[in-house]
Amino acid sequence: QVQLAESGGGLVQAGDSLRLSCVYSGETANRSTIGWFRQTPGKEREFVAMISSNVGRSDGGRPYYADSMKGRCTISRDYAKSTVYPQMNALKPEDTAVYYCGRNWYFSTNVREYGYWGQGTEVTVSS
């Protein structure tokens, strides 16, 4: 059983930065991709960023970002703490959403492939 828990959301002003956290547990989670998605009322969950596991790699994992977050987001992973951190900078009002992390065996942006989710953390960016 994989469990995930997000934190770090809050109310910020446009241009500010936030670092979210996703703590995960479960024997296989360290070998999985951890992805971040966001959702606003009435809309589908939207991909934000993801990071692969470090299996077979010399670095901490392969990062990948949505076009809307490229240049504004850096995702990292601490395997000792079983935590993934997306650092989001230059936040915009349109970044306002509930942010979720999820686990996937595959390196994929397809929300339907993520089998486990946290409860979400709310980010509000005021103009």
C-alpha positions in Angstrom: 0.0 0.0 0.0 1.4 3.4 -1.0 0.4 6.5 0.9 1.1 10.1 -0.1 0.7 13.3 1.8 1.1 16.8 0.4 1.9 20.0 2.3 3.2 23.5 1.8 0.3 25.2 0.1 -1.0 28.6 1.2 -2.0 32.1 0.2 0.8 34.0 -1.6 1.0 37.1 -3.9 1.8 37.0 -7.6 5.5 36.7 -8.1 6.1 34.9 -4.9 7.5 31.3 -4.5 6.3 28.2 -2.8 7.9 24.8 -2.1 5.4 22.0 -1.8 6.2 18.7 -0.3 4.9 15.2 -1.0 5.9 12.6 1.6 5.3 9.0 0.4 5.5 5.7 2.0 5.4 2.1 0.8 8.0 -0.3 -0.2 7.8 0.3 -3.9 7.3 4.1 -3.9 11.0 4.9 -4.0 11.2 3.0 -7.3 8.2 4.9 -8.8 7.6 8.1 -10.6 6.0 10.8 -8.4 3.9 13.3 -10.3 2.3 16.5 -9.3 -1.1 17.6 -10.7 -3.4 20.5 -9.9 -7.2 20.9 -10.1 -9.7 23.7 -10.0 -13.4 23.4 -9.6 -15.1 21.9 -12.6 -11.9 21.0 -14.4 -9.9 17.9 -14.9 -6.7 17.3 -12.9 -3.9 18.9 -14.9 -0.3 17.8 -15.0 2.3 20.1 -13.4 5.6 18.2 -13.0 7.0 14.7 -12.3 10.2 13.0 -11.4 11.2 9.5 -12.1 13.0 7.2 -9.7 16.8 7.1 -9.6 16.9 3.4 -10.6 19.5 2.9 -13.2 20.5 6.6 -13.1 23.4 8.5 -11.5 21.2 11.5 -10.5 18.2 11.8 -8.3 15.7 11.1 -11.1 14.5 12.6 -14.4 12.4 15.7 -14.1 9.7 16.7 -16.5 7.5 19.8 -16.5 4.3 21.0 -18.1 4.8 23.8 -20.6 3.1 26.2 -18.2 5.7 25.5 -15.5 8.9 25.3 -17.5 11.4 27.9 -16.2 9.3 28.4 -13.0 9.4 25.0 -11.4 12.2 22.8 -10.2 11.3 19.3 -8.9 13.6 17.3 -6.7 13.5 14.2 -4.6 15.0 13.2 -1.3 15.1 9.4 -1.1 16.2 9.3 2.5 13.1 11.3 3.5 10.8 9.7 0.8 9.8 13.2 -0.2 9.4 15.1 -3.5 9.6 18.8 -3.6 8.4 21.0 -6.4 9.8 24.5 -6.0 7.5 26.9 -7.8 8.6 30.5 -8.5 7.1 33.5 -10.1 3.6 32.3 -9.2 0.6 33.7 -11.1 -3.0 33.9 -10.2 -3.7 31.2 -12.7 -1.6 28.8 -10.6 -4.3 28.9 -8.0 -5.5 25.3 -7.5 -5.5 22.3 -5.2 -2.2 20.5 -5.9 -2.0 16.7 -5.6 0.9 14.3 -5.8 0.5 10.8 -7.1 2.5 7.6 -7.8 2.9 5.9 -11.1 5.0 2.9 -12.2 5.6 4.7 -15.5 7.1 8.0 -16.4 3.9 9.5 -17.7 1.8 12.6 -17.6 -1.4 10.6 -18.0 -3.5 11.3 -14.9 -5.4 8.0 -15.3 -2.2 6.0 -14.9 -1.7 7.3 -11.3 -3.0 4.7 -8.9 -2.4 6.5 -5.6 -3.0 10.1 -4.6 -2.6 12.3 -1.6 -5.3 14.5 -0.1 -4.1 17.7 -1.8 -2.8 21.1 -0.6 -4.4 24.3 -1.7 -2.4 27.1 -3.3 -4.0 30.5 -3.8 -2.1 33.2 -5.7 -3.5 36.7 -5.3 -2.9 39.4 -7.9 
